[in-house]
Amino acid sequence: MGRWCTARGRAGTGRARPTGPALPTRSAMPTGRALPTVFARTAAVTAVLVTVMATTAALPGATALAAGPAGPRTGYDFADGAVRITGASATAGAEELAAGSTYRSSLPRNGTLYYRLELDAASDAYVSVTAVPGTDGEVTAVDGIRVSVRDADGGSCSVHSATFGAAHSPRPVTAWGTREIDAGTGRRCQDAGTYYVSVQRTRPQDSPPDDWDLELTAATEPRPRQTGPTKAPETWDSASPQPLAGEPERRPGGSGFAHATLVGQGVWRDDIRPGETLYYRVPVDWGRQVYATAELAGSADASGYATGALRLALHNPVRGEVDDAAKGYTGRRTSVALAPLPPVAYPNRYATAGHVGALRFAGDYYVVVHLADQVADAFGEGPFGLTLRLRLGGAAQSGPDYAGESRPKGLFEVSARDRLAAPGGSGGAAAGDDAAMKAVAIGGIGTGSLLLLGLAVWTAAARRRT
């Protein structure tokens, strides 16, 4: 791969946990007709917490939660188990993208690739395509990918593009396609049946000659049981809050959507190299607002300039880009922030502004940071210190009463597991969550310590009874 993906594989950051003492056997426990009530409750809480922590360890990006020194990273980290698929040169013979699945493919310099969707007449459908550029040639500002969704008759449902921008830096770019149901409007793309996704480069004549790897996802969103507002909110709190203060905590970023590091509201730090892209996953409830700022540390050599060097972007749960911002780098400490965004709400989809329409559902949002390749030309290979400040505004609200399940299941909601597991918290815990459970999960107390805590409570209760 080119410089943007060199030296990016990360050494393991996990730390060995101390081994706790063995629990007493049944024969060694105090006798009695029944366990003390307090022990039963403690045991139940302990079991839930152990389950949450064990599940969290298996989450994407979970291995990156432990603090540790930054090491080299590989390039874009594709989803584990992604299905290999070949794009067709025409709609005939196009292979299906099944909702809930992730695929890998490749895009040549010239020509258009086609994939197929089989959709009902009751769900909105979404496709995302992430293109990972290769090594040969230079990219231009307007080069990138274009994703279109069309019905079987060739009628257009949506067209979205993603380009490399002014920095001319090779990086993963993501565009999305949609098929939206809007009954009674006379719009196209409302019927059940076969639809086609096309993918092509936006500027093939100026694009590098090598194939680009692709990661594709497909998802469906059911309609609400009852029709709600069909007009996007026109006003919201658009004031920029004060950036979060405090000492940043190390959270190494992931190298792809599927392996994004789970974080919540807080101040996080990592190291980033020129050409590198870092991914963070943030659970966002209905009614919440996302504020994000990225800061790049200064360089010992402050005598050059790199255009659009530090790029910050927000993507929604189906990986559609919500908004982005970029800033040049002179070697001095630099920060870039996303403009204030409206709260996540179902009616946002009716907005004419694309960045508002993309905030149409709750779920996992992705904060993506890229450091331009040409920073290395003026300031060296780094790494450079990166600080990410995330704030979740607004108040969590209930979402629409969907008439069915999304595919994949749970895509448009924030799970209790993620509320507990997100470092710093999701900022929107559901009412009734046990405060002690949240503190333990967020604080990262090990399973051995947790079991010792439960044992200590049980022992004290048993002594009182004797």
C-alpha positions in Angstrom: 0.0 0.0 0.0 1.1 3.7 -0.3 2.2 5.9 2.5 -1.3 6.4 3.8 -1.5 2.8 4.9 2.1 2.0 5.9 3.2 1.3 9.4 -0.3 1.0 10.8 -0.7 -2.4 12.4 -1.1 -2.1 16.1 0.6 -4.1 18.7 -1.7 -5.6 21.3 -2.6 -3.1 24.0 -4.3 -5.5 26.4 -2.9 -6.0 29.9 -2.9 -9.3 31.8 -5.3 -9.3 34.7 -4.2 -10.5 38.2 -5.6 -13.9 39.1 -8.0 -13.6 42.0 -8.4 -16.2 44.7 -10.6 -19.2 44.0 -14.2 -19.0 45.2 -15.0 -21.4 48.2 -16.5 -24.7 47.3 -20.0 -25.5 48.3 -18.8 -27.7 51.2 -16.8 -24.8 52.6 -19.8 -22.4 52.6 -21.7 -21.6 55.8 -24.8 -23.8 56.3 -28.3 -22.5 56.4 -31.7 -23.2 54.9 -31.3 -20.4 52.3 -28.7 -18.0 51.2 -29.1 -14.5 52.7 -31.2 -12.2 50.6 -28.4 -9.7 50.3 -26.1 -12.4 48.8 -28.7 -13.4 46.3 -29.1 -9.8 45.2 -25.3 -9.4 45.1 -24.8 -12.6 43.1 -27.4 -11.5 40.6 -25.8 -8.1 40.1 -22.4 -9.8 39.9 -23.6 -12.2 37.3 -25.1 -9.4 35.2 -21.9 -7.4 35.4 -19.7 -10.3 34.5 -21.9 -11.0 31.5 -21.8 -7.3 30.4 -18.0 -7.2 30.7 -17.5 -10.5 28.9 -19.8 -9.3 26.1 -18.0 -6.0 25.9 -14.7 -7.7 25.4 -16.1 -9.2 22.2 -17.4 -5.8 20.9 -15.7 -4.3 17.8 -12.8 -2.2 19.0 -13.0 -3.6 22.6 -9.3 -4.6 22.5 -8.4 -1.0 21.9 -10.0 0.2 25.1 -7.0 -0.6 27.3 -4.5 2.1 27.6 -1.1 1.5 26.1 1.6 2.9 23.9 0.7 3.7 20.4 2.2 1.3 17.9 2.2 1.0 14.1 -1.1 0.3 12.3 -2.1 -1.5 9.2 -4.3 0.1 6.5 -8.1 -0.1 6.4 -9.3 -3.0 8.6 -12.2 -4.7 6.7 -15.0 -6.4 8.6 -14.3 -9.9 9.8 -16.2 -12.4 7.7 -17.2 -10.0 4.9 -18.5 -12.0 1.9 -16.4 -11.7 -1.2 -18.6 -10.6 -4.2 -17.9 -9.5 -7.7 -19.5 -6.5 -9.2 -21.2 -7.1 -12.6 -20.5 -4.9 -15.6 -24.2 -4.7 -16.3 -27.4 -5.2 -14.3 -27.8 -8.6 -15.8 -25.9 -11.0 -13.6 -25.6 -8.6 -10.7 -25.1 -10.4 -7.4 -27.4 -9.6 -4.4 -26.5 -7.5 -1.4 -28.6 -9.0 1.4 -29.7 -6.6 4.1 -27.8 -7.1 7.3 -24.6 -8.4 5.6 -21.2 -6.9 4.8 -19.3 -7.6 1.5 -15.9 -7.1 0.0 -15.4 -6.3 -3.7 -13.0 -4.2 -5.9 -13.5 -1.3 -8.3 -11.5 -0.9 -11.5 -10.5 2.5 -12.8 -12.9 2.5 -15.6 -16.5 1.2 -15.9 -19.4 0.9 -13.6 -20.1 -2.1 -11.3 -23.6 -3.3 -10.5 -25.1 -5.1 -7.4 -28.7 -6.1 -6.8 -31.1 -5.5 -3.9 -34.4 -7.3 -3.4 -36.7 -5.0 -1.4 -40.2 -4.9 0.0 -42.6 -2.0 -0.2 -42.6 -1.3 3.5 -39.0 -0.6 4.5 -36.4 2.1 3.7 -33.2 0.6 2.4 -29.6 1.8 2.7 -26.3 0.8 1.1 -22.9 2.1 2.0 -19.7 1.7 -0.1 -16.3 2.4 1.3 -13.5 2.6 -1.3 -9.9 2.1 -0.2 -7.5 3.5 -2.8 -4.4 1.7 -3.9 -0.8 2.7 -4.2 -0.2 3.9 -7.7 -0.6 7.5 -8.9 -1.9 10.7 -7.3 -5.5 11.4 -6.4 -7.3 14.6 -7.2 -9.7 16.7 -5.2 -12.7 15.6 -7.2 -11.7 11.9 -7.5 -13.6 9.4 -5.4 -16.7 7.2 -5.8 -20.3 7.7 -6.9 -23.1 5.4 -5.6 -26.5 5.2 -7.3 -29.6 3.2 -6.5 -32.1 2.6 -9.3 -35.3 0.6 -9.8 -35.7 -2.2 -12.3 -36.8 0.3 -15.0 -33.7 2.5 -14.5 -35.5 5.2 -12.4 -33.2 7.0 -10.0 -33.8 6.5 -6.3 -30.7 8.3 -5.0 -27.2 9.4 -6.0 -24.4 10.2 -3.6 -20.7 10.9 -4.1 -17.6 11.0 -1.8 -14.3 12.6 -3.0 -10.8 13.1 -1.6 -11.1 16.8 -1.2 -8.6 19.7 -1.2 -5.9 17.7 0.7 -5.4 15.3 -2.3 -4.7 12.6 0.3 -5.5 9.0 -0.5 -7.9 7.7 2.2 -10.9 5.5 2.6 -14.0 7.4 1.2 -17.6 6.3 1.9 -20.7 7.1 -0.1 -24.2 5.8 0.6 -27.4 5.0 -1.4 -31.0 5.0 -0.3 -34.4 3.7 -1.3 -37.0 5.6 0.8 -40.7 4.8 1.1 -42.9 7.8 1.0 -46.4 6.6 0.2 -48.9 8.8 -1.5 -46.3 11.2 -3.0 -46.1 9.7 -6.5 -42.3 9.3 -6.1 -40.4 6.6 -7.9 -38.9 3.6 -6.1 -41.9 2.8 -4.0 -42.7 -0.7 -5.2 -41.4 -4.1 -4.0 -39.0 -5.8 -6.3 -35.5 -5.7 -7.7 -33.3 -2.6 -7.4 -29.7 -2.1 -8.6 -26.7 -0.4 -6.9 -24.1 1.1 -9.2 -20.6 2.1 -8.1 -18.1 4.1 -10.2 -15.2 6.5 -9.8 -16.1 10.1 -10.1 -13.1 11.1 -12.2 -11.8 8.0 -13.9 -9.7 9.8 -16.4 -7.6 11.3 -13.6 -7.8 8.4 -11.2 -4.9 6.0 -10.3 -4.9 2.9 -12.5 -5.0 0.3 -9.8 -8.2 -1.4 -8.5 -9.7 -0.1 -5.2 -10.9 -2.4 -2.6 -14.5 -2.0 -1.6 -16.4 -2.7 1.6 -20.2 -2.7 1.1 -23.1 -2.9 3.6 -26.8 -3.2 3.2 -29.5 -2.4 5.7 -33.3 -1.9 6.0 -35.4 0.2 8.3 -39.0 -0.6 8.9 -41.7 2.1 8.9 -43.3 3.3 12.1 -46.6 1.8 13.1 -48.2 5.2 13.1 -47.5 8.2 10.9 -45.8 11.0 12.7 -44.6 14.5 11.6 -43.5 14.6 7.9 -41.6 17.9 8.2 -38.1 18.2 9.6 -37.7 20.4 12.7 -36.7 24.0 11.6 -35.0 25.1 14.8 -32.7 23.6 17.4 -30.0 24.7 19.8 -27.3 25.6 17.4 -25.0 27.3 19.9 -21.5 25.7 20.2 -20.9 24.5 23.8 -17.7 25.0 25.6 -15.2 22.2 24.6 -14.9 19.6 27.3 -11.9 20.2 29.6 -9.9 17.7 31.6 -6.9 15.4 31.0 -7.4 13.3 27.9 -7.6 9.5 28.3 -5.8 7.3 25.8 -8.2 5.4 23.4 -6.4 4.1 20.3 -8.6 4.6 17.3 -9.8 1.7 15.1 -8.8 1.3 11.4 -12.2 0.8 9.9 -15.9 1.1 10.6 -16.2 -2.6 11.7 -13.4 -2.2 14.2 -14.1 1.4 15.4 -13.2 2.0 19.0 -16.2 2.4 21.3 -16.2 5.8 23.2 -18.8 8.1 24.8 -18.7 11.7 25.9 -15.2 12.6 27.0 -11.7 13.7 26.0 -9.7 11.0 24.3 -6.2 10.9 22.9 -4.1 8.9 20.4 -1.2 9.2 18.0 -1.8 9.6 14.3 0.6 9.4 11.3 0.3 11.2 8.0 -2.0 9.3 5.7 -3.8 7.5 8.5 -7.5 7.4 9.3 -8.9 6.6 12.7 -12.4 5.5 13.5 -14.4 5.9 16.8 -17.9 4.6 17.5 -20.3 6.7 19.6 -23.7 5.5 20.7 -26.2 8.3 20.1 -29.8 8.2 21.3 -32.9 9.8 19.9 -32.9 13.5 20.9 -29.1 13.8 21.4 -26.7 16.1 19.6 -23.1 15.3 18.7 -20.4 17.9 19.2 -16.9 16.9 18.1 -13.5 18.6 18.0 -10.1 17.2 16.9 -6.8 18.8 17.9 -3.5 18.0 16.4 -0.3 18.7 18.5 2.4 21.0 17.2 5.5 19.9 15.4 9.1 20.7 16.2 9.4 22.0 12.6 6.8 24.8 12.2 7.9 26.2 8.8 5.7 24.5 6.3 2.0 24.2 5.3 -0.3 21.3 4.4 -3.7 22.1 2.9 -6.8 20.5 4.6 -4.4 18.4 6.7 -6.7 17.5 9.6 -10.1 16.2 8.6 -12.9 15.4 11.0 -16.1 13.7 9.8 -19.3 12.2 11.4 -21.1 9.2 9.8 -24.5 7.8 10.8 -25.4 4.2 11.7 -25.6 3.1 8.0 -22.2 4.9 7.4 -23.7 7.8 5.5 -21.6 10.9 6.0 -23.4 13.5 8.1 -20.9 16.4 8.0 -17.2 17.0 7.8 -14.6 19.8 8.4 -10.9 20.2 7.6 -8.2 22.6 8.4 -4.6 23.2 7.2 -1.6 22.6 9.3 1.4 24.9 9.8 3.2 22.8 12.4 1.5 24.6 15.2 -1.2 23.2 17.4 -4.4 23.0 15.2 -8.0 22.1 16.0 -11.0 21.5 13.8 -14.6 21.2 14.9 -17.9 20.0 13.3 -20.6 22.7 13.0 -23.4 22.4 15.6 -25.8 19.7 14.4 -29.5 19.2 15.1 -30.7 16.4 17.5 -31.2 12.9 16.1 -34.9 12.7 15.1 -36.9 10.5 12.8 -38.5 13.5 10.9 -35.0 14.8 10.0 -35.3 12.6 6.9 -37.7 15.1 5.4 -35.1 17.9 5.5 -33.7 19.4 2.3 -30.3 19.8 3.8 -28.3 16.6 3.5 -26.5 16.9 6.9 -29.9 17.2 8.6 -31.4 14.4 6.7 -28.5 12.1 7.6 -29.4 12.4 11.3 -32.6 10.4 10.9 -32.0 7.6 13.3 -30.4 6.6 16.6 -27.7 4.1 16.9 -23.9 3.9 16.5 -22.4 7.0 14.9 -18.8 7.1 13.7 -16.3 9.9 14.3 -13.6 9.6 11.6 -10.3 11.5 11.8 -7.8 11.7 8.9 -4.3 13.2 8.7 -3.3 14.1 5.2 -0.5 12.2 3.5 1.4 15.4 2.5 1.9 16.4 6.2 4.9 14.0 6.1 6.6 16.1 3.3 6.8 19.2 5.5 6.8 17.9 9.0 8.0 14.3 8.9 6.4 10.9 9.5 5.3 11.6 13.1 3.4 10.3 14.9 1.5 13.4 16.0 -0.5 13.7 19.1 -4.3 13.7 18.5 -6.9 14.8 21.1 -10.6 14.1 20.4 -13.3 16.0 22.4 -16.8 14.5 22.2 -19.9 16.0 23.8 -23.5 14.7 23.7 -26.0 17.5 24.1 -29.8 17.3 24.4 -31.9 14.8 26.3 -32.5 11.2 25.3 -36.0 10.6 24.0 -38.1 7.6 22.9 -37.9 6.8 19.2 -40.6 5.7 16.8 -42.6 2.6 17.3 -41.3 0.6 14.4 -43.6 -1.9 12.8 -40.8 -4.5 12.5 -37.2 -5.2 13.0 -34.3 -3.5 11.2 -31.8 -5.6 9.4 -29.3 -6.0 10.9 -31.3 -6.2 14.1 -30.9 -3.3 16.6 -29.1 -1.1 14.1 -31.2 2.0 14.9 -31.1 1.9 18.7 -28.6 2.3 21.6 -28.4 -1.0 23.5 -28.1 -1.2 27.3 -24.8 -3.0 26.7 -23.3 0.0 24.8 -24.6 2.4 27.4 -22.7 0.5 30.1 -19.6 -0.3 27.9 -19.0 3.1 26.3 -16.0 4.8 28.1 -17.3 8.1 29.4 -20.9 7.0 29.1 -23.4 7.5 26.3 -24.7 10.6 28.0 -28.2 9.2 27.8 -28.6 6.2 30.1 -32.1 4.9 30.3 -34.1 5.6 33.5 -33.8 2.8 36.0 -30.2 1.7 35.2 -28.4 0.7 38.3 -25.8 3.4 39.1 -23.4 1.0 40.7 -23.5 -1.3 37.6 -22.7 1.7 35.4 -19.8 2.8 37.6 -18.3 -0.6 37.6 -18.7 -1.1 33.8 -17.4 2.3 32.9 -14.6 2.2 35.4 -13.3 -1.1 34.0 -13.1 -3.1 37.2 -11.9 -6.6 36.3 -14.0 -9.7 36.7 -11.8 -11.0 39.5 -12.3 -7.8 41.5 -16.0 -7.9 40.8 -16.3 -11.5 42.2 -14.3 -10.5 45.2 -16.7 -7.7 45.9 -19.6 -10.0 45.7 -17.9 -12.5 48.0 -17.1 -9.8 50.6 -20.7 -8.7 50.7 -21.9 -12.3 51.1 -19.4 -13.0 53.8 -20.4 -10.0 55.8 -24.1 -10.9 55.5 -23.4 -14.5 56.6 -21.5 -13.3 59.6 -24.4 -11.1 60.7 -26.8 -14.0 60.6 -24.5 -16.2 62.7 
